Amino acid sequence: MTFTGYGDEWRLSRRIFHQTFRADSALKFRPMQIRRAREMIVSLIDDSQHYHAHFATFSSSVTMSAVYDYEISARDDPLVLLSDDT
């Protein structure tokens, strides 16, 4: 959306973005964020040495769930690993 020229496509992208991420719409993501935070806490308790990986997995899982409606299956989920490589 950032590099799209102003026009019909830009307006559509902007409308979709605002409908999805305005403050009152963002509340629908809260249960997923809480669930992922609890999973991260359990992971930190089980393996505190790799805390950076747990935070990265948490960030990736929340983002992928909110943007793509994709629920990761595990810490070594292929799409999470792919996003970490970029």
C-alpha positions in Angstrom: 0.0 0.0 0.0 2.9 2.4 0.7 4.3 2.4 -2.8 1.0 2.1 -4.6 0.0 5.1 -6.7 -3.1 6.9 -5.6 -6.1 5.5 -7.4 -8.8 2.8 -7.0 -6.4 0.1 -5.8 -4.9 2.4 -3.2 -8.3 3.5 -1.9 -9.5 -0.1 -1.7 -6.3 -1.1 0.2 -6.6 1.8 2.6 -10.3 1.0 3.3 -9.5 -2.7 4.0 -6.6 -1.7 6.2 -8.7 0.7 8.3 -11.6 -1.7 8.6 -9.3 -4.4 9.9 -7.0 -2.4 12.2 -9.0 0.4 13.6 -9.1 0.5 17.4 -12.5 -1.2 17.9 -11.8 -3.8 15.3 -8.4 -4.6 16.9 -10.3 -5.9 20.0 -11.3 -9.0 18.0 -7.6 -10.0 18.0 -7.3 -9.9 21.8 -8.3 -13.6 22.5 -5.7 -14.8 20.0 -3.0 -12.5 21.5 -3.8 -13.8 25.0 -3.7 -17.4 23.8 -0.3 -16.8 22.1 1.1 -15.0 25.1 0.2 -17.9 27.3 1.9 -20.3 24.9 5.0 -18.1 25.0 5.0 -18.1 28.8 4.9 -21.9 28.9 7.7 -22.0 26.3 9.8 -19.6 28.4 9.2 -21.8 31.5 10.1 -25.0 29.7 13.2 -23.5 28.0 14.3 -20.1 29.2 17.7 -20.3 27.5 16.1 -19.7 24.1 14.0 -16.7 25.1 14.8 -14.8 21.9 13.3 -17.6 19.8 10.2 -17.7 21.9 9.7 -13.9 21.5 10.3 -14.2 17.7 7.8 -17.1 17.5 5.2 -15.1 19.5 5.6 -12.0 17.2 5.4 -14.1 14.1 2.4 -16.1 15.2 0.4 -13.0 16.3 1.3 -11.2 13.0 0.5 -14.2 10.8 -2.8 -14.8 12.6 -3.9 -11.2 12.4 -2.8 -10.5 8.8 -3.2 -13.9 7.1 -5.6 -15.7 9.5 -2.9 -18.5 9.7 -2.5 -20.4 12.9 1.1 -21.7 13.3 1.3 -25.3 14.4 4.6 -25.3 16.3 7.8 -23.3 16.9 9.4 -24.9 13.9 6.4 -24.1 11.6 7.7 -23.8 8.0 6.2 -20.3 7.5 7.6 -19.0 10.7 11.0 -20.3 9.7 10.6 -18.7 6.3 9.6 -15.4 7.8 12.6 -15.5 10.1 14.9 -15.9 7.2 13.8 -12.8 5.5 
